[in-house]
Amino acid sequence: MKEHLRNAPIGVLETTTDGVVQAANDVATTLLELDGSALESPIQSVFPKSATGSLRDGFGGDSPDEQSFEEYYPRIDRWLAVDVVPADEHVHVYVRDRNSHHERRQRVEALERRLERMETIDDLVGTVLRQVIEASGREEVSRTICEGLGTTDLYEFAWLGERDLTDGHLQVVAAAGEAPEVRDQLVEHLGTDAGLPEQAAVRTEETQVVQTLADDDDIPRQVRRAAFGRGLQSCIVVPLAYRDTVYGVLGVYAAREDGFNEQEQASLETLGAVGGFAINAIRQEELLFADTVTELTLEVRDDDLPLASVADEERSVALSGAVHRDDDTVVCYVRVAGGGDTVEELAGHDEVFDARVVSDEDDLLEVELSGQTAVARLVAQGATVTSATYSAGGARIVAEVPSDVELRRLVGGVDSVVAGTDVVGKAETQRDPESVDAFRSDLKEALTDRQLQVLRTAYLSDYFTSPRGSSSEEIADALDVTGPTILYHLRRGQRKLLESFFETDPETPTDR
């Protein structure tokens, strides 16, 4: 072998025209893991074998033709690029290591597949989210989520379990995908303490990921066997939660191990959060229009309650209403005699973020409380606080809750942030639904002619749209009155309309 070939940076084998190896440089010896017996041996026995056998075929005739190919050689675990170049009396076989190139290509292909998968998942989740938001009932929400996930090529099976708030057990309300045996086994074990990931998701309020179902001994054997029979190898279970309440779980099963990466988990958790919000909103709507609700009266004992700390024999504190913000802060509107002094007293409490006087005349205060308060816990669990009266050392709170709510859990949520809680009253309340015509009739009686005229003109002229179609000045010109007069009647009219909807205390004067 000539000197320049012996010192070449690539592997070089020199053979006779019939394929007997005459020489090999050091690079070829290292790449092909050759020993001294390689010389004077047929190249077919020296060179590692590949699946396609291109080199053996090339030397199968009288004299090989010039050719190039790239193949994987299992014995040495390498990809090699091979060039066969016949010379006058010899054949040179050039060999280059292509492992790094193939590893890079495999990484790129894997990233491309992963990106394509994530795009598909995000598109799927986005579609399901839009459908969930438009859903009109809990069953439709559940069916939409399951069908959106379980009928695609990404997953084999998806099911949604809603939590019975009376006993905490999960019940299958929707499922999609070809895995009836898995569903049957889930139904059989949901009423027990079986160690299902779905039950753990409810208990911990956190997502559960099982990357290899067959190896998880905590899951009942019958469930694992049913999953194996359908080729299901991994699963993820996402809680359907809103604020402090888990309404159910979403279980998704895939036909591959390690089937759920972090980005995929984040997308499905987003879907779970929206599903929890949708279920909560529908439950609130059902509560609003329900014929029967449970009225719960609680006595809360705690000397550290901010609103109770400013109450005494001469100063009563009564809650008019509460609004729960997204950051778990509760904005309370309370009536306190001597409100100005009360603001300064409340400012010293850690649970009070802010307080201000809304109306000196009505002794109305706005107080922002942390989520670690009794009222906040009730609202977060779907209750509607209808009244609360604070006194030194505690409070008496009346709330309406859905008839199927788990009262023990609800009271426990309140008890976790106060010194003590007693249920002193529980009654099923039958509502007498008011017809639309009756509502309109009562509202017309409450509104003055001028207020009704101004509200109707503002509505028809798109004053309440965004952006506004008309300004208050333009409405004033249309009715030939002054701008301040229009604003006065708009405020009074809107107040009466809102009072009719929110059912404020009938003794509260509204003609202001």
GIURDA-V248889 format. One record per residue. OMEGA is omega in degrees with one decimal (999 if undefined). Layout:
OMEGA  OMEGA
This chain:
-178.9  -173.1  -176.5  176.0  179.3  -177.9  -178.2  179.9  176.8  179.5  179.2  171.7  177.4  -177.9  169.9  -179.2  176.9  168.1  177.4  -176.3  179.6  -177.1  177.1  178.2  -174.6  -179.5  178.7  179.1  -179.9  -177.5  -173.3  180.0  -177.2  172.4  -175.4  -178.0  -177.7  -178.3  -178.7  176.4  177.8  -177.7  178.9  179.6  -178.7  -174.4  178.6  -178.7  172.9  -178.1  -175.8  175.7  -177.8  -178.6  178.9  178.8  -178.6  179.4  -177.4  -177.9  -179.4  -179.5  -176.0  172.8  176.5  -179.1  177.9  178.4  -179.6  -173.2  176.2  -178.0  -171.9  -174.2  179.7  177.4  -179.9  165.0  -179.8  169.5  -173.5  174.9  177.8  -175.2  177.5  172.7  -176.4  -177.8  -177.9  171.3  177.3  177.2  -178.3  -174.4  177.7  178.7  -178.7  -178.6  -176.8  179.1  -178.1  176.7  176.7  -179.5  178.3  177.8  178.5  179.3  178.5  178.3  178.4  177.9  -180.0  178.6  178.9  179.1  -179.4  176.8  178.3  179.6  -179.1  176.4  179.9  -179.7  178.2  178.2  179.8  -179.9  179.4  -179.6  179.0  -178.6  -179.2  -177.1  -175.0  -178.6  -177.2  179.2  178.8  175.7  -178.1  -178.2  -179.7  -179.7  -177.0  -179.1  178.8  -177.8  -171.4  -179.2  179.2  177.3  -176.6  -174.7  -177.7  -172.3  175.4  177.6  179.4  177.4  177.2  -175.2  173.7  -174.3  177.8  179.8  177.1  -177.8  177.6  175.7  179.0  179.0  178.2  177.8  178.0  -177.8  -175.9  177.3  -177.0  179.8  179.0  178.8  -178.9  -179.9  176.4  179.1  -177.3  -173.5  -175.6  -179.2  -179.8  173.9  -169.5  -178.0  176.5  175.9  177.2  178.3  177.8  179.3  177.3  -175.7  -176.1  -175.9  179.9  178.5  177.4  178.7  175.9  -174.1  176.6  -176.3  -174.4  -176.0  -176.8  -176.5  177.9  179.8  -179.6  -176.8  -178.5  178.4  -179.9  179.6  178.5  178.8  179.1  -180.0  178.2  177.9  179.5  -172.9  179.7  179.6  173.4  179.2  -176.3  176.6  170.9  -170.9  172.4  -174.5  -173.2  -174.7  173.7  -177.9  -179.6  179.6  172.5  177.9  -178.6  -175.6  -177.9  -177.4  178.8  174.2  -178.1  -169.9  -174.4  178.0  -174.0  179.7  178.7  178.0  -180.0  179.7  -179.4  176.1  174.5  177.4  178.7  179.2  179.0  176.6  177.0  178.1  -178.9  179.4  178.2  -178.7  179.4  177.6  177.6  178.2  178.0  177.7  -177.8  -175.5  -178.3  176.3  -177.8  175.1  176.3  176.1  -174.5  177.6  -177.3  168.9  -178.3  179.6  177.4  179.9  -175.7  176.7  -176.7  -176.2  177.4  -176.2  -179.5  179.3  174.1  -175.9  -177.7  -176.1  178.6  178.3  -178.0  178.9  176.0  -179.2  -178.8  178.7  -178.9  178.6  -177.9  -179.5  179.2  171.5  177.1  177.2  -177.8  174.7  -173.3  176.7  -177.1  175.5  -177.3  -172.7  -177.0  178.2  -178.1  179.9  180.0  179.5  -178.6  -175.6  -178.6  -177.7  179.3  -177.4  -179.7  179.5  -178.7  177.3  178.6  176.2  176.0  -178.2  173.9  -177.2  -177.7  -177.8  -175.8  177.9  171.1  -176.2  177.9  -177.7  176.5  179.1  -179.0  177.6  -175.7  -178.6  -179.5  -179.9  178.1  -178.3  -178.6  -179.4  172.9  179.2  173.2  -180.0  -177.8  176.9  175.5  178.5  -176.2  175.4  -178.7  176.8  179.5  -177.0  173.2  -173.5  176.0  -178.1  174.0  -179.7  176.0  -176.7  -176.9  -176.6  177.5  -173.9  -179.3  179.0  -179.0  179.3  177.6  177.2  177.0  -176.3  -178.3  -176.8  178.4  -177.6  -179.1  -179.0  175.7  172.7  -176.9  178.8  177.5  -176.8  172.3  -176.6  177.9  -179.8  174.6  -173.9  -178.8  179.9  178.4  -179.4  179.3  178.3  179.7  -179.3  179.7  -179.1  178.7  177.8  -179.2  -178.2  171.8  179.4  -179.0  178.6  178.2  179.4  -178.4  179.1  -179.2  179.3  179.6  -179.9  -177.4  -178.3  176.4  176.4  -175.2  177.5  177.3  -1.0  -177.2  175.9  -179.8  175.7  178.0  177.9  179.6  175.7  177.9  178.4  -178.5  -178.3  177.5  174.0  -178.7  178.4  178.1  178.5  178.6  -179.3  178.9  -177.3  176.0  -179.0  -177.8  -179.6  178.7  178.9  180.0  178.5  -179.7  177.6  178.1  -178.1  -175.9  174.1  177.6  -179.0  -177.6  -179.9  178.3  -179.6  -176.2  -175.9  -179.2  999
